[in-house]
Amino acid sequence: MTVLVGGGLLVVAALALVFAFRGDDRGEHAAYGFGGADGTAGRQRPHRLSSASARDVHRLLSDALENRIDTNRRQGLALRLERAGSNMKPGEWLVLTLAFGVAAFLAVTALAGPSLGFVAGGFGMLANHLRLSRQIQQREAAFNAQLSESLQLMSGSLRAGLSLAQTLHNLVTDSPPPSSEEFRRVMTETRLGRDITEALYALADRMNSEDFAWVVGAVDINRTTGGDLAVILDRVSDTIRQRERLRGQVRALSAEGRLSGVVVGMLPPAVFGFVYLTNRPYLTPFFDTARGRLLLGMAVALLVTGALWLRKLSRPTF
């Protein structure tokens, strides 16, 4: 019975999405029916939900969720979306997180019942948080990996006699994303009146790059005291390249510990899910009794704590 109810909910949700985003291809008089033989409009028909209406509903829902959170959390979420390179607003991201949770709840409810459906809904929303964190990490790693080439391009442009602003323009046109996107933002901010050093420091903070902060410090000192900035950038680039090589060696040496943390973290849930699918009555006391639910909650808490601890121990710090 639970499977039928869950399947019905999935079908209803799918149909709702289809009708919500289905375009109206009958022309501007679609809401009024087809014209009669004498050219007059036919009987008025109810207007079907269009994609524009769905976008309006999405906008209203995102605005409502965004207004419910406090200013600090909204600004922090906006900064995280910025660092991930996303154009979404905080409210739109919250709507997407809620959609992840609802989809996971419906899917697991159709297969295993509502008790695990609520747990799956929580994990679905957590998955969107983890996805955002992963996007931030990948974008920061890509920027740091491109930093050495960006510094070489800056050094060559400065040796050719170009100014710092022209050098940044070359970075925008010749660098791959995300470096080109970030330097384009720096150029836009300077055109709007922001000091170029402040814009570069903001870029270093946004990308969480200590190496680029050194570069900005060198640029700031050069603007104050003078000197050959190209030589300084060459030395900083060589230092960053050596640090990246050392970082790769440490990452390779700690791969076994990080893999052990993943295995230890994923093995208990995998075994629990296998036993639940193959011998469900064996795990019934965990859900039907208060003591079982308490033990299950303690096991999840200890498992998460241990996984985070192993992840912290196996992560190299520079």
C-alpha positions, 0 to 999 in steps of 0.5 A: 500500500505504501509503495502504491501511495508513494508511486502515486505521489511521484506520478502526480509530481511529475505531471505537475511539472509537465503541465507547469512548464508546458508552453502554450502553442495555440497562439494568443487566443488560446485562453478563449477557445477556437473561433466559430465559423463566423469569425467570432470567438468561441466559448471561454476556456480556463487558462492553463498554467504556463511556464511564466506562471511557474516562474512567478510561483518560483520567484514568490516562493524564493522571495518568501524563503529568502525573507525568512532567514536573517541578514547574516545568514543571507549574506553568508549564503550569497557569498558561498554562491558567489564563490561557487560561481553560481548566479542563483540568489539565496532564495532560489538556492533554498527552493532548490534545496527544498526540492532535493528534500521533497524528491528524496522523500517521495522516492524513499517513501515509495520504496520503504515507507514514510519513516525512512522517507523523512530521513531521506528528505533530510539527507536530500537537503544535506546533499545540496549543501554538500554539492555547493561545498564541492563546487566551491572547493573545485572552483578554488582548486582550479583557480589555484592551479591556474595561478602559476600560468596567470602570473607568468602571463602577468609577468610577460605583459609587464615586461612588454610595457603594458600597465597593470590594467592592461595586464588584467585585460590580457588575463581576462581574454587569455585565461580559462575560467574561473580565472577569467571570470574573477579578473573580469569582475576585478576590472568591472569593480575598478571601472566603477571606482574601486581601488585596484588593490582592494579589488585584488584583495577581495578576489584573494578572500573570495577564492580563499587563496593565500598564494594570490594574497602574496601576489596582491601584497607584492603588487601593493608594495610595488605601487607604493615603493616602485621597482620591477614588478615582473621580477617579483612576480617571477619569484612568487610564481616559482614559490607557488609552483614549488608549494603546489608540487609539495602539496601534491606529494602530501596529497598522494601520501595521505590518499590511503588515510582519506580513502580509509575515512570514506570506507569507514564512513560508508560501510555501516550505512551500506550494510544497514540498507542491505539488511533492511532490504533483505531481512526487514523484520530483523531491523524492525525494533530500531523503528518500532521501539523508543529504545531502538530509535534512540540507539539508531540516533546515537549510532548515526551521531557517532558515525558522523562524528567519526567520519568528520574526525578522520576527514580532519586528521587526513586533510593536509594543512599548509 
